[in-house]
């Protein structure tokens, strides 16, 4: 019985060691001197948002990319104007990070993706 249990634990730990989630961290950075609001990040198969992002504030969200598609960002500046940006094409199981620098005029992306 002890041998069977040891074999089971060994097989389970081997199986779990081979499994890992492919995650991408999306980081929002307000580089302006005024607050941004209603920030929506749309990536393949899902969306997340942030109500407000104060000047120089950063917000990060780990996401799992399960389909291929573009990364889109929409936000409202301090004067109430809505800005949209469509950029980087993401692929299923993409890993690494993408920093989205926002200011009152637009967005710039700084991707750090792991080679496949």
Biopython code that builds the backbone (N, CA, C, O; Angstrom):
import numpy as np
from Bio.PDB.StructureBuilder import StructureBuilder

atoms = [
    (1, "UNK", "N", (0.814, -1.199, 0.000)),
    (1, "UNK", "CA", (0.000, 0.000, 0.000)),
    (1, "UNK", "C", (0.859, 1.266, 0.000)),
    (1, "UNK", "O", (0.524, 2.240, -0.674)),
    (2, "UNK", "N", (1.956, 1.259, 0.746)),
    (2, "UNK", "CA", (2.843, 2.417, 0.777)),
    (2, "UNK", "C", (3.477, 2.669, -0.582)),
    (2, "UNK", "O", (3.639, 3.817, -0.997)),
    (3, "UNK", "N", (3.832, 1.601, -1.265)),
    (3, "UNK", "CA", (4.453, 1.736, -2.582)),
    (3, "UNK", "C", (3.447, 2.320, -3.563)),
    (3, "UNK", "O", (3.797, 3.189, -4.362)),
    (4, "UNK", "N", (2.210, 1.858, -3.515)),
    (4, "UNK", "CA", (1.171, 2.379, -4.410)),
    (4, "UNK", "C", (0.937, 3.865, -4.144)),
    (4, "UNK", "O", (0.792, 4.642, -5.087)),
    (5, "UNK", "N", (0.899, 4.262, -2.893)),
    (5, "UNK", "CA", (0.709, 5.668, -2.536)),
    (5, "UNK", "C", (1.897, 6.519, -3.005)),
    (5, "UNK", "O", (1.704, 7.626, -3.508)),
    (6, "UNK", "N", (3.103, 6.013, -2.845)),
    (6, "UNK", "CA", (4.300, 6.730, -3.281)),
    (6, "UNK", "C", (4.305, 6.898, -4.802)),
    (6, "UNK", "O", (4.666, 7.957, -5.315)),
    (7, "UNK", "N", (3.904, 5.849, -5.514)),
    (7, "UNK", "CA", (3.830, 5.929, -6.975)),
    (7, "UNK", "C", (2.772, 6.946, -7.392)),
    (7, "UNK", "O", (2.991, 7.722, -8.322)),
    (8, "UNK", "N", (1.638, 6.948, -6.717)),
    (8, "UNK", "CA", (0.572, 7.903, -7.025)),
    (8, "UNK", "C", (1.062, 9.337, -6.813)),
    (8, "UNK", "O", (0.852, 10.191, -7.674)),
    (9, "UNK", "N", (1.701, 9.608, -5.693)),
    (9, "UNK", "CA", (2.219, 10.949, -5.404)),
    (9, "UNK", "C", (3.269, 11.345, -6.438)),
    (9, "UNK", "O", (3.281, 12.490, -6.890)),
    (10, "UNK", "N", (4.134, 10.437, -6.813)),
    (10, "UNK", "CA", (5.158, 10.717, -7.817)),
    (10, "UNK", "C", (4.527, 11.044, -9.173)),
    (10, "UNK", "O", (4.937, 12.000, -9.832)),
    (11, "UNK", "N", (3.534, 10.257, -9.590)),
    (11, "UNK", "CA", (2.853, 10.512, -10.865)),
    (11, "UNK", "C", (2.100, 11.847, -10.839)),
    (11, "UNK", "O", (2.125, 12.600, -11.813)),
    (12, "UNK", "N", (1.436, 12.130, -9.726)),
    (12, "UNK", "CA", (0.705, 13.382, -9.601)),
    (12, "UNK", "C", (1.647, 14.581, -9.656)),
    (12, "UNK", "O", (1.365, 15.554, -10.356)),
    (13, "UNK", "N", (2.742, 14.527, -8.940)),
    (13, "UNK", "CA", (3.685, 15.654, -8.947)),
    (13, "UNK", "C", (4.336, 15.816, -10.318)),
    (13, "UNK", "O", (4.617, 16.940, -10.733)),
    (14, "UNK", "N", (4.579, 14.726, -11.022)),
    (14, "UNK", "CA", (5.132, 14.807, -12.380)),
    (14, "UNK", "C", (4.135, 15.455, -13.328)),
    (14, "UNK", "O", (4.508, 16.289, -14.153)),
    (15, "UNK", "N", (2.874, 15.075, -13.213)),
    (15, "UNK", "CA", (1.836, 15.650, -14.077)),
    (15, "UNK", "C", (1.660, 17.140, -13.798)),
    (15, "UNK", "O", (1.531, 17.931, -14.733)),
    (16, "UNK", "N", (1.653, 17.528, -12.535)),
    (16, "UNK", "CA", (1.478, 18.933, -12.190)),
    (16, "UNK", "C", (2.690, 19.776, -12.567)),
    (16, "UNK", "O", (2.542, 20.956, -12.885)),
    (17, "UNK", "N", (3.851, 19.208, -12.537)),
    (17, "UNK", "CA", (5.056, 19.952, -12.899)),
    (17, "UNK", "C", (5.047, 20.339, -14.375)),
    (17, "UNK", "O", (5.635, 21.356, -14.743)),
    (18, "UNK", "N", (4.401, 19.560, -15.216)),
    (18, "UNK", "CA", (4.329, 19.859, -16.638)),
    (18, "UNK", "C", (3.252, 20.857, -16.989)),
    (18, "UNK", "O", (3.233, 21.364, -18.111)),
    (19, "UNK", "N", (2.355, 21.156, -16.070)),
    (19, "UNK", "CA", (1.255, 22.078, -16.325)),
    (19, "UNK", "C", (1.615, 23.468, -15.812)),
    (19, "UNK", "O", (2.075, 23.630, -14.682)),
    (20, "UNK", "N", (1.398, 24.463, -16.661)),
    (20, "UNK", "CA", (1.562, 25.821, -16.196)),
    (20, "UNK", "C", (0.669, 26.718, -17.040)),
    (20, "UNK", "O", (0.447, 26.471, -18.225)),
    (21, "UNK", "N", (0.182, 27.729, -16.420)),
    (21, "UNK", "CA", (-0.706, 28.658, -17.111)),
    (21, "UNK", "C", (0.125, 29.637, -17.926)),
    (21, "UNK", "O", (1.150, 30.134, -17.459)),
    (22, "UNK", "N", (-0.317, 29.905, -19.127)),
    (22, "UNK", "CA", (0.315, 30.908, -19.978)),
    (22, "UNK", "C", (-0.380, 32.233, -19.678)),
    (22, "UNK", "O", (-1.516, 32.448, -20.101)),
    (23, "UNK", "N", (0.294, 33.119, -18.952)),
    (23, "UNK", "CA", (-0.308, 34.380, -18.526)),
    (23, "UNK", "C", (0.441, 35.570, -19.120)),
    (23, "UNK", "O", (1.645, 35.527, -19.370)),
    (24, "UNK", "N", (-0.327, 36.624, -19.331)),
    (24, "UNK", "CA", (0.197, 37.888, -19.822)),
    (24, "UNK", "C", (-0.223, 38.952, -18.810)),
    (24, "UNK", "O", (-1.394, 39.013, -18.435)),
    (25, "UNK", "N", (0.698, 39.779, -18.369)),
    (25, "UNK", "CA", (0.367, 40.869, -17.455)),
    (25, "UNK", "C", (0.188, 42.143, -18.267)),
    (25, "UNK", "O", (1.082, 42.552, -19.008)),
    (26, "UNK", "N", (-0.977, 42.766, -18.119)),
    (26, "UNK", "CA", (-1.237, 44.043, -18.764)),
    (26, "UNK", "C", (-1.171, 45.119, -17.692)),
    (26, "UNK", "O", (-1.913, 45.083, -16.710)),
    (27, "UNK", "N", (-0.271, 46.077, -17.894)),
    (27, "UNK", "CA", (-0.042, 47.129, -16.907)),
    (27, "UNK", "C", (-0.456, 48.477, -17.508)),
    (27, "UNK", "O", (0.032, 48.877, -18.566)),
    (28, "UNK", "N", (-1.358, 49.162, -16.817)),
    (28, "UNK", "CA", (-1.782, 50.501, -17.223)),
    (28, "UNK", "C", (-0.999, 51.521, -16.419)),
    (28, "UNK", "O", (-0.885, 51.394, -15.200)),
    (29, "UNK", "N", (-0.457, 52.534, -17.087)),
    (29, "UNK", "CA", (0.309, 53.583, -16.412)),
    (29, "UNK", "C", (-0.205, 54.934, -16.898)),
    (29, "UNK", "O", (-0.187, 55.220, -18.095)),
    (30, "UNK", "N", (-0.663, 55.765, -15.960)),
    (30, "UNK", "CA", (-1.073, 57.123, -16.302)),
    (30, "UNK", "C", (0.166, 58.008, -16.236)),
    (30, "UNK", "O", (0.654, 58.322, -15.150)),
    (31, "UNK", "N", (0.671, 58.408, -17.394)),
    (31, "UNK", "CA", (1.875, 59.235, -17.442)),
    (31, "UNK", "C", (1.561, 60.726, -17.448)),
    (31, "UNK", "O", (2.470, 61.553, -17.508)),
    (32, "UNK", "N", (0.282, 61.071, -17.386)),
    (32, "UNK", "CA", (-0.106, 62.486, -17.436)),
    (32, "UNK", "C", (-0.211, 63.077, -16.031)),
    (32, "UNK", "O", (-0.042, 62.379, -15.032)),
    (33, "UNK", "N", (-0.492, 64.375, -15.979)),
    (33, "UNK", "CA", (-0.607, 65.072, -14.700)),
    (33, "UNK", "C", (-2.067, 65.199, -14.256)),
    (33, "UNK", "O", (-2.357, 65.871, -13.267)),
    (34, "UNK", "N", (-2.983, 64.557, -14.981)),
    (34, "UNK", "CA", (-4.400, 64.590, -14.627)),
    (34, "UNK", "C", (-4.971, 63.180, -14.624)),
    (34, "UNK", "O", (-4.414, 62.267, -15.234)),
    (35, "UNK", "N", (-6.091, 63.016, -13.925)),
    (35, "UNK", "CA", (-6.733, 61.715, -13.807)),
    (35, "UNK", "C", (-7.381, 61.287, -15.114)),
    (35, "UNK", "O", (-7.958, 62.102, -15.834)),
    (36, "UNK", "N", (-7.278, 59.999, -15.409)),
    (36, "UNK", "CA", (-7.977, 59.383, -16.535)),
    (36, "UNK", "C", (-9.107, 58.541, -15.965)),
    (36, "UNK", "O", (-9.013, 58.058, -14.837)),
    (37, "UNK", "N", (-10.178, 58.359, -16.737)),
    (37, "UNK", "CA", (-11.303, 57.586, -16.215)),
    (37, "UNK", "C", (-11.865, 56.636, -17.280)),
    (37, "UNK", "O", (-11.516, 56.710, -18.458)),
    (38, "UNK", "N", (-12.731, 55.759, -16.826)),
    (38, "UNK", "CA", (-13.425, 54.771, -17.649)),
    (38, "UNK", "C", (-12.455, 54.107, -18.633)),
    (38, "UNK", "O", (-12.624, 54.191, -19.850)),
    (39, "UNK", "N", (-11.457, 53.460, -18.088)),
    (39, "UNK", "CA", (-10.440, 52.788, -18.901)),
    (39, "UNK", "C", (-10.906, 51.365, -19.164)),
    (39, "UNK", "O", (-11.184, 50.610, -18.232)),
    (40, "UNK", "N", (-10.987, 51.006, -20.434)),
    (40, "UNK", "CA", (-11.435, 49.675, -20.845)),
    (40, "UNK", "C", (-10.343, 49.044, -21.695)),
    (40, "UNK", "O", (-9.917, 49.621, -22.696)),
    (41, "UNK", "N", (-9.895, 47.871, -21.301)),
    (41, "UNK", "CA", (-8.901, 47.121, -22.060)),
    (41, "UNK", "C", (-9.601, 45.887, -22.607)),
    (41, "UNK", "O", (-10.088, 45.044, -21.852)),
    (42, "UNK", "N", (-9.645, 45.795, -23.924)),
    (42, "UNK", "CA", (-10.296, 44.679, -24.607)),
    (42, "UNK", "C", (-9.204, 43.841, -25.258)),
    (42, "UNK", "O", (-8.437, 44.339, -26.081)),
    (43, "UNK", "N", (-9.139, 42.587, -24.893)),
    (43, "UNK", "CA", (-8.166, 41.671, -25.483)),
    (43, "UNK", "C", (-8.929, 40.448, -25.967)),
    (43, "UNK", "O", (-10.084, 40.269, -25.583)),
    (44, "UNK", "N", (-8.330, 39.599, -26.795)),
    (44, "UNK", "CA", (-9.072, 38.477, -27.377)),
    (44, "UNK", "C", (-9.820, 37.649, -26.326)),
    (44, "UNK", "O", (-9.210, 37.067, -25.429)),
    (45, "UNK", "N", (-11.123, 37.610, -26.450)),
    (45, "UNK", "CA", (-12.074, 36.807, -25.667)),
    (45, "UNK", "C", (-12.428, 37.381, -24.296)),
    (45, "UNK", "O", (-13.180, 36.739, -23.563)),
    (46, "UNK", "N", (-11.925, 38.558, -23.912)),
    (46, "UNK", "CA", (-12.305, 39.118, -22.610)),
    (46, "UNK", "C", (-11.990, 40.616, -22.550)),
    (46, "UNK", "O", (-11.392, 41.189, -23.461)),
    (47, "UNK", "N", (-12.418, 41.222, -21.436)),
    (47, "UNK", "CA", (-12.235, 42.656, -21.212)),
    (47, "UNK", "C", (-12.032, 42.893, -19.722)),
    (47, "UNK", "O", (-12.578, 42.162, -18.895)),
    (48, "UNK", "N", (-11.250, 43.907, -19.379)),
    (48, "UNK", "CA", (-11.215, 44.376, -17.989)),
    (48, "UNK", "C", (-11.171, 45.890, -18.017)),
    (48, "UNK", "O", (-10.865, 46.494, -19.045)),
    (49, "UNK", "N", (-11.476, 46.495, -16.888)),
    (49, "UNK", "CA", (-11.501, 47.946, -16.846)),
    (49, "UNK", "C", (-11.040, 48.494, -15.518)),
    (49, "UNK", "O", (-10.872, 47.768, -14.538)),
    (50, "UNK", "N", (-10.842, 49.793, -15.515)),
    (50, "UNK", "CA", (-10.447, 50.531, -14.309)),
    (50, "UNK", "C", (-11.223, 51.837, -14.333)),
    (50, "UNK", "O", (-11.176, 52.573, -15.319)),
    (51, "UNK", "N", (-11.936, 52.128, -13.256)),
    (51, "UNK", "CA", (-12.784, 53.318, -13.198)),
    (51, "UNK", "C", (-11.973, 54.603, -13.308)),
    (51, "UNK", "O", (-12.300, 55.474, -14.114)),
    (52, "UNK", "N", (-10.922, 54.728, -12.508)),
    (52, "UNK", "CA", (-10.078, 55.935, -12.521)),
    (52, "UNK", "C", (-8.624, 55.527, -12.350)),
    (52, "UNK", "O", (-8.308, 54.536, -11.692)),
    (53, "UNK", "N", (-7.752, 56.314, -12.956)),
    (53, "UNK", "CA", (-6.321, 56.112, -12.808)),
    (53, "UNK", "C", (-5.705, 57.495, -12.564)),
    (53, "UNK", "O", (-5.651, 58.336, -13.461)),
    (54, "UNK", "N", (-5.250, 57.703, -11.342)),
    (54, "UNK", "CA", (-4.689, 58.995, -10.933)),
    (54, "UNK", "C", (-3.354, 59.246, -11.636)),
    (54, "UNK", "O", (-2.753, 58.315, -12.173)),
    (55, "UNK", "N", (-2.895, 60.479, -11.636)),
    (55, "UNK", "CA", (-1.599, 60.784, -12.253)),
    (55, "UNK", "C", (-0.484, 59.906, -11.679)),
    (55, "UNK", "O", (-0.366, 59.739, -10.465)),
    (56, "UNK", "N", (0.326, 59.351, -12.578)),
    (56, "UNK", "CA", (1.453, 58.479, -12.242)),
    (56, "UNK", "C", (1.045, 57.180, -11.554)),
    (56, "UNK", "O", (1.912, 56.446, -11.080)),
    (57, "UNK", "N", (-0.243, 56.876, -11.487)),
    (57, "UNK", "CA", (-0.711, 55.619, -10.896)),
    (57, "UNK", "C", (-0.553, 54.486, -11.905)),
    (57, "UNK", "O", (-0.638, 54.690, -13.116)),
    (58, "UNK", "N", (-0.320, 53.280, -11.371)),
    (58, "UNK", "CA", (-0.177, 52.073, -12.182)),
    (58, "UNK", "C", (-1.193, 51.038, -11.716)),
    (58, "UNK", "O", (-1.467, 50.912, -10.522)),
    (59, "UNK", "N", (-1.743, 50.307, -12.665)),
    (59, "UNK", "CA", (-2.667, 49.218, -12.359)),
    (59, "UNK", "C", (-2.302, 48.032, -13.242)),
    (59, "UNK", "O", (-2.144, 48.190, -14.453)),
    (60, "UNK", "N", (-2.164, 46.835, -12.645)),
    (60, "UNK", "CA", (-1.802, 45.635, -13.400)),
    (60, "UNK", "C", (-2.882, 44.580, -13.289)),
    (60, "UNK", "O", (-3.563, 44.463, -12.270)),
    (61, "UNK", "N", (-3.024, 43.813, -14.362)),
    (61, "UNK", "CA", (-3.971, 42.703, -14.361)),
    (61, "UNK", "C", (-3.368, 41.535, -15.136)),
    (61, "UNK", "O", (-3.001, 41.685, -16.301)),
    (62, "UNK", "N", (-3.264, 40.364, -14.489)),
    (62, "UNK", "CA", (-2.818, 39.187, -15.235)),
    (62, "UNK", "C", (-4.001, 38.636, -16.037)),
    (62, "UNK", "O", (-5.112, 38.530, -15.518)),
    (63, "UNK", "N", (-3.760, 38.289, -17.294)),
    (63, "UNK", "CA", (-4.821, 37.768, -18.153)),
    (63, "UNK", "C", (-4.308, 36.540, -18.891)),
    (63, "UNK", "O", (-3.104, 36.349, -19.061)),
    (64, "UNK", "N", (-5.242, 35.726, -19.320)),
    (64, "UNK", "CA", (-4.920, 34.541, -20.122)),
    (64, "UNK", "C", (-5.470, 34.782, -21.519)),
    (64, "UNK", "O", (-6.670, 34.999, -21.692)),
    (65, "UNK", "N", (-4.606, 34.744, -22.502)),
    (65, "UNK", "CA", (-5.010, 34.950, -23.882)),
    (65, "UNK", "C", (-5.341, 33.579, -24.472)),
    (65, "UNK", "O", (-4.459, 32.732, -24.618)),
    (66, "UNK", "N", (-6.608, 33.363, -24.810)),
    (66, "UNK", "CA", (-7.020, 32.047, -25.323)),
    (66, "UNK", "C", (-7.388, 32.074, -26.802)),
    (66, "UNK", "O", (-7.664, 31.029, -27.392)),
    (67, "UNK", "N", (-7.394, 33.254, -27.401)),
    (67, "UNK", "CA", (-7.659, 33.391, -28.829)),
    (67, "UNK", "C", (-6.695, 34.427, -29.404)),
    (67, "UNK", "O", (-6.025, 35.142, -28.659)),
    (68, "UNK", "N", (-6.632, 34.500, -30.710)),
    (68, "UNK", "CA", (-5.807, 35.506, -31.369)),
    (68, "UNK", "C", (-6.674, 36.716, -31.714)),
    (68, "UNK", "O", (-7.793, 36.568, -32.204)),
    (69, "UNK", "N", (-6.150, 37.904, -31.455)),
    (69, "UNK", "CA", (-6.880, 39.125, -31.776)),
    (69, "UNK", "C", (-6.138, 40.346, -31.278)),
    (69, "UNK", "O", (-5.110, 40.229, -30.612)),
    (70, "UNK", "N", (-6.664, 41.530, -31.603)),
    (70, "UNK", "CA", (-5.973, 42.767, -31.230)),
    (70, "UNK", "C", (-6.230, 43.176, -29.778)),
    (70, "UNK", "O", (-7.250, 42.822, -29.187)),
    (71, "UNK", "N", (-5.298, 43.917, -29.230)),
    (71, "UNK", "CA", (-5.439, 44.555, -27.927)),
    (71, "UNK", "C", (-6.003, 45.948, -28.193)),
    (71, "UNK", "O", (-5.441, 46.706, -28.983)),
    (72, "UNK", "N", (-7.110, 46.285, -27.537)),
    (72, "UNK", "CA", (-7.745, 47.587, -27.728)),
    (72, "UNK", "C", (-7.873, 48.291, -26.385)),
    (72, "UNK", "O", (-8.117, 47.654, -25.360)),
    (73, "UNK", "N", (-7.708, 49.604, -26.398)),
    (73, "UNK", "CA", (-7.810, 50.406, -25.179)),
    (73, "UNK", "C", (-8.720, 51.597, -25.463)),
    (73, "UNK", "O", (-8.625, 52.241, -26.508)),
    (74, "UNK", "N", (-9.599, 51.868, -24.512)),
    (74, "UNK", "CA", (-10.444, 53.063, -24.593)),
    (74, "UNK", "C", (-10.423, 53.727, -23.228)),
    (74, "UNK", "O", (-10.475, 53.048, -22.202)),
    (75, "UNK", "N", (-10.345, 55.069, -23.210)),
    (75, "UNK", "CA", (-10.359, 55.795, -21.941)),
    (75, "UNK", "C", (-10.882, 57.201, -22.161)),
    (75, "UNK", "O", (-10.958, 57.690, -23.288)),
    (76, "UNK", "N", (-11.239, 57.838, -21.056)),
    (76, "UNK", "CA", (-11.726, 59.219, -21.087)),
    (76, "UNK", "C", (-10.693, 60.111, -20.418)),
    (76, "UNK", "O", (-10.229, 59.821, -19.316)),
    (77, "UNK", "N", (-10.336, 61.204, -21.096)),
    (77, "UNK", "CA", (-9.347, 62.129, -20.527)),
    (77, "UNK", "C", (-10.020, 63.077, -19.528)),
    (77, "UNK", "O", (-11.228, 62.991, -19.305)),
    (78, "UNK", "N", (-9.245, 63.969, -18.936)),
    (78, "UNK", "CA", (-9.745, 64.879, -17.900)),
    (78, "UNK", "C", (-10.798, 65.857, -18.419)),
    (78, "UNK", "O", (-11.593, 66.373, -17.634)),
    (79, "UNK", "N", (-10.817, 66.121, -19.727)),
    (79, "UNK", "CA", (-11.798, 67.049, -20.313)),
    (79, "UNK", "C", (-13.054, 66.336, -20.802)),
    (79, "UNK", "O", (-13.973, 66.978, -21.310)),
    (80, "UNK", "N", (-13.099, 65.007, -20.651)),
    (80, "UNK", "CA", (-14.272, 64.243, -21.051)),
    (80, "UNK", "C", (-14.224, 63.661, -22.452)),
    (80, "UNK", "O", (-15.191, 63.040, -22.891)),
    (81, "UNK", "N", (-13.122, 63.848, -23.160)),
    (81, "UNK", "CA", (-12.979, 63.284, -24.504)),
    (81, "UNK", "C", (-12.619, 61.802, -24.406)),
    (81, "UNK", "O", (-11.817, 61.399, -23.564)),
    (82, "UNK", "N", (-13.222, 61.006, -25.276)),
    (82, "UNK", "CA", (-12.968, 59.566, -25.301)),
    (82, "UNK", "C", (-11.888, 59.275, -26.342)),
    (82, "UNK", "O", (-11.956, 59.748, -27.476)),
    (83, "UNK", "N", (-10.903, 58.499, -25.940)),
    (83, "UNK", "CA", (-9.803, 58.105, -26.820)),
    (83, "UNK", "C", (-9.840, 56.593, -27.001)),
    (83, "UNK", "O", (-10.115, 55.857, -26.053)),
    (84, "UNK", "N", (-9.561, 56.128, -28.224)),
    (84, "UNK", "CA", (-9.471, 54.689, -28.488)),
    (84, "UNK", "C", (-8.154, 54.387, -29.184)),
    (84, "UNK", "O", (-7.635, 55.201, -29.949)),
    (85, "UNK", "N", (-7.628, 53.213, -28.908)),
    (85, "UNK", "CA", (-6.371, 52.782, -29.491)),
    (85, "UNK", "C", (-6.482, 51.294, -29.780)),
    (85, "UNK", "O", (-6.855, 50.517, -28.901)),
    (86, "UNK", "N", (-6.165, 50.894, -30.992)),
    (86, "UNK", "CA", (-6.086, 49.478, -31.350)),
    (86, "UNK", "C", (-4.649, 49.213, -31.748)),
    (86, "UNK", "O", (-4.091, 49.892, -32.611)),
    (87, "UNK", "N", (-4.064, 48.229, -31.116)),
    (87, "UNK", "CA", (-2.645, 48.007, -31.367)),
    (87, "UNK", "C", (-2.281, 46.552, -31.521)),
    (87, "UNK", "O", (-2.843, 45.832, -32.347)),
    (88, "UNK", "N", (-1.379, 46.155, -30.752)),
    (88, "UNK", "CA", (-0.731, 44.863, -30.752)),
    (88, "UNK", "C", (-1.675, 43.690, -31.018)),
    (88, "UNK", "O", (-2.744, 43.602, -30.415)),
    (89, "UNK", "N", (-1.278, 42.791, -31.921)),
    (89, "UNK", "CA", (-2.009, 41.558, -32.167)),
    (89, "UNK", "C", (-1.498, 40.507, -31.188)),
    (89, "UNK", "O", (-0.316, 40.164, -31.200)),
    (90, "UNK", "N", (-2.386, 39.999, -30.344)),
    (90, "UNK", "CA", (-2.021, 38.979, -29.360)),
    (90, "UNK", "C", (-2.428, 37.602, -29.872)),
    (90, "UNK", "O", (-3.415, 37.461, -30.594)),
    (91, "UNK", "N", (-1.662, 36.600, -29.491)),
    (91, "UNK", "CA", (-1.918, 35.225, -29.923)),
    (91, "UNK", "C", (-2.242, 34.346, -28.720)),
    (91, "UNK", "O", (-1.831, 34.631, -27.595)),
    (92, "UNK", "N", (-2.978, 33.283, -28.975)),
    (92, "UNK", "CA", (-3.340, 32.346, -27.903)),
    (92, "UNK", "C", (-2.077, 31.914, -27.151)),
    (92, "UNK", "O", (-1.038, 31.644, -27.754)),
    (93, "UNK", "N", (-2.191, 31.856, -25.834)),
    (93, "UNK", "CA", (-1.117, 31.443, -24.920)),
    (93, "UNK", "C", (0.074, 32.396, -24.897)),
    (93, "UNK", "O", (1.175, 32.004, -24.509)),
    (94, "UNK", "N", (-0.138, 33.643, -25.311)),
    (94, "UNK", "CA", (0.927, 34.651, -25.263)),
    (94, "UNK", "C", (1.349, 34.839, -23.803)),
    (94, "UNK", "O", (0.515, 34.816, -22.899)),
    (95, "UNK", "N", (2.649, 35.025, -23.588)),
    (95, "UNK", "CA", (3.198, 35.222, -22.249)),
    (95, "UNK", "C", (4.076, 36.458, -22.213)),
    (95, "UNK", "O", (4.603, 36.891, -23.238)),
    (96, "UNK", "N", (4.226, 37.018, -21.029)),
    (96, "UNK", "CA", (5.077, 38.184, -20.828)),
    (96, "UNK", "C", (4.280, 39.317, -20.228)),
    (96, "UNK", "O", (3.448, 39.111, -19.344)),
    (97, "UNK", "N", (4.547, 40.536, -20.724)),
    (97, "UNK", "CA", (3.826, 41.695, -20.208)),
    (97, "UNK", "C", (3.686, 42.747, -21.307)),
    (97, "UNK", "O", (4.461, 42.795, -22.262)),
    (98, "UNK", "N", (2.675, 43.577, -21.133)),
    (98, "UNK", "CA", (2.459, 44.717, -22.012)),
    (98, "UNK", "C", (2.186, 45.907, -21.115)),
    (98, "UNK", "O", (1.258, 45.882, -20.306)),
    (99, "UNK", "N", (2.987, 46.946, -21.254)),
    (99, "UNK", "CA", (2.767, 48.170, -20.503)),
    (99, "UNK", "C", (2.062, 49.154, -21.435)),
    (99, "UNK", "O", (2.539, 49.439, -22.533)),
    (100, "UNK", "N", (0.919, 49.667, -20.979)),
    (100, "UNK", "CA", (0.155, 50.637, -21.751)),
    (100, "UNK", "C", (0.295, 51.978, -21.045)),
    (100, "UNK", "O", (-0.250, 52.186, -19.961)),
    (101, "UNK", "N", (1.033, 52.878, -21.673)),
    (101, "UNK", "CA", (1.255, 54.209, -21.109)),
    (101, "UNK", "C", (0.183, 55.140, -21.664)),
    (101, "UNK", "O", (0.082, 55.353, -22.872)),
    (102, "UNK", "N", (-0.614, 55.688, -20.748)),
    (102, "UNK", "CA", (-1.726, 56.561, -21.127)),
    (102, "UNK", "C", (-1.418, 57.995, -20.724)),
    (102, "UNK", "O", (-0.845, 58.249, -19.665)),
    (103, "UNK", "N", (-1.809, 58.928, -21.587)),
    (103, "UNK", "CA", (-1.756, 60.340, -21.214)),
    (103, "UNK", "C", (-3.043, 60.987, -21.715)),
    (103, "UNK", "O", (-3.947, 60.281, -22.163)),
    (104, "UNK", "N", (-3.145, 62.271, -21.653)),
    (104, "UNK", "CA", (-4.385, 62.952, -22.025)),
    (104, "UNK", "C", (-4.656, 62.911, -23.536)),
    (104, "UNK", "O", (-5.760, 63.242, -23.969)),
    (105, "UNK", "N", (-3.673, 62.512, -24.334)),
    (105, "UNK", "CA", (-3.825, 62.504, -25.780)),
    (105, "UNK", "C", (-3.942, 61.127, -26.412)),
    (105, "UNK", "O", (-4.449, 61.009, -27.528)),
    (106, "UNK", "N", (-3.490, 60.086, -25.733)),
    (106, "UNK", "CA", (-3.520, 58.769, -26.350)),
    (106, "UNK", "C", (-2.808, 57.722, -25.534)),
    (106, "UNK", "O", (-2.587, 57.880, -24.333)),
    (107, "UNK", "N", (-2.452, 56.638, -26.218)),
    (107, "UNK", "CA", (-1.818, 55.497, -25.557)),
    (107, "UNK", "C", (-0.628, 55.026, -26.381)),
    (107, "UNK", "O", (-0.631, 55.115, -27.609)),
    (108, "UNK", "N", (0.381, 54.529, -25.694)),
    (108, "UNK", "CA", (1.506, 53.861, -26.349)),
    (108, "UNK", "C", (1.709, 52.528, -25.645)),
    (108, "UNK", "O", (1.530, 52.414, -24.433)),
    (109, "UNK", "N", (2.083, 51.528, -26.423)),
    (109, "UNK", "CA", (2.295, 50.197, -25.884)),
    (109, "UNK", "C", (3.771, 49.857, -25.859)),
    (109, "UNK", "O", (4.523, 50.200, -26.771)),
    (110, "UNK", "N", (4.170, 49.177, -24.797)),
    (110, "UNK", "CA", (5.535, 48.693, -24.656)),
    (110, "UNK", "C", (5.452, 47.201, -24.345)),
    (110, "UNK", "O", (5.387, 46.819, -23.177)),
    (111, "UNK", "N", (5.454, 46.345, -25.385)),
    (111, "UNK", "CA", (5.306, 44.913, -25.150)),
    (111, "UNK", "C", (6.638, 44.243, -24.785)),
    (111, "UNK", "O", (7.695, 44.588, -25.313)),
    (112, "UNK", "N", (6.551, 43.296, -23.888)),
    (112, "UNK", "CA", (7.683, 42.448, -23.491)),
    (112, "UNK", "C", (7.167, 41.016, -23.529)),
    (112, "UNK", "O", (6.864, 40.419, -22.497)),
    (113, "UNK", "N", (7.075, 40.479, -24.746)),
    (113, "UNK", "CA", (6.495, 39.154, -24.933)),
    (113, "UNK", "C", (7.591, 38.120, -25.045)),
    (113, "UNK", "O", (8.635, 38.360, -25.651)),
    (114, "UNK", "N", (7.339, 36.956, -24.446)),
    (114, "UNK", "CA", (8.302, 35.855, -24.511)),
    (114, "UNK", "C", (8.230, 35.200, -25.883)),
    (114, "UNK", "O", (7.144, 35.000, -26.427)),
    (115, "UNK", "N", (9.377, 34.871, -26.435)),
    (115, "UNK", "CA", (9.425, 34.182, -27.729)),
    (115, "UNK", "C", (8.791, 32.807, -27.576)),
    (115, "UNK", "O", (8.915, 32.148, -26.543)),
    (116, "UNK", "N", (8.121, 32.405, -28.621)),
    (116, "UNK", "CA", (7.478, 31.081, -28.577)),
    (116, "UNK", "C", (8.359, 30.040, -29.161)),
    (116, "UNK", "O", (7.983, 28.869, -29.208)),
]
sb = StructureBuilder()
sb.init_structure("model")
sb.init_model(0)
sb.init_chain("A")
sb.init_seg("    ")
for serial, (resi, resn, name, xyz) in enumerate(atoms, 1):
    if name == "N":
        sb.init_residue(resn, " ", resi, " ")
    sb.init_atom(name, np.array(xyz, "f"), 0.0, 1.0, " ", f" {name:<3s}", serial, name[0])
structure = sb.get_structure()
